[in-house]
C-alpha cells in the first residue's frame, strides 16, 4: 500500500487541552492480485465526555477463555 496524501485537522480545547474534533482525508493506492485500487478515505471524529465513561465490566468467563493474539 502506498499513501499518496494525508491531511489532518485536529481541534484542541484551549482551556482543557483535550482534543475536540479530528478530520482526516487520506488517499492511498494498493495493488492486489495484479489490480490497482485507489482508495479515498474521509474521517470526521467528535470527542466528548472525557473521564465520564461508566465502569466496563468484562464477564469472568470471557476473561478466563481469552486467548492472546499474535500481532
C-alpha positions in Angstrom: 0.0 0.0 0.0 1.2 3.5 -0.9 0.0 6.5 1.0 -0.4 9.3 -1.5 -1.7 12.1 0.7 -2.9 12.6 4.3 -4.4 15.8 5.6 -5.3 16.1 9.3 -7.2 18.9 11.1 -7.1 18.5 14.9 -9.0 20.9 17.1 -8.0 21.2 20.7 -9.8 22.9 23.5 -7.5 25.8 24.6 -8.6 25.6 28.2 -8.5 21.8 28.8 -6.1 20.9 26.0 -8.4 18.0 25.1 -9.0 17.0 21.5 -12.5 18.0 20.4 -12.6 17.0 16.7 -10.3 15.3 14.2 -10.9 15.5 10.4 -8.7 13.3 8.1 -8.5 12.9 4.4 -6.3 10.1 3.1 -5.6 8.9 -0.4 -3.9 5.6 -0.9 -3.1 3.2 -3.7 -3.0 -0.5 -3.3 -2.1 -3.4 -5.7 -3.8 -6.7 -5.1 -3.8 -9.7 -7.5 -2.5 -7.6 -10.4 -5.1 -4.9 -9.9 -4.5 -1.4 -8.7 -7.0 0.2 -6.4 -7.2 3.9 -5.4 -8.8 4.5 -2.0 -10.0 7.9 -0.8 -11.0 8.0 2.8 -12.7 10.8 4.7 -13.0 10.6 8.5 -14.6 13.1 10.9 -14.5 12.3 14.6 -16.0 14.2 17.6 -14.6 13.6 21.1 -16.6 14.3 24.2 -17.4 13.1 27.7 -13.7 12.7 28.7 -13.5 10.8 32.0 -17.2 10.4 32.0 -17.4 6.7 31.0 -19.1 4.2 33.3 -17.1 1.2 34.5 -16.8 -1.5 31.9 -17.0 -5.0 33.4 -15.9 -8.0 31.4 -17.7 -11.2 32.5 -15.4 -13.6 34.3 -16.0 -16.5 31.8 -14.8 -14.2 28.9 -11.7 -13.2 30.8 -10.9 -16.9 31.6 -11.4 -18.0 27.9 -9.5 -15.1 26.3 -6.6 -16.0 24.0 -3.7 -13.8 23.2 -3.4 -12.7 19.6 -0.1 -12.7 17.7 0.5 -9.4 16.0 
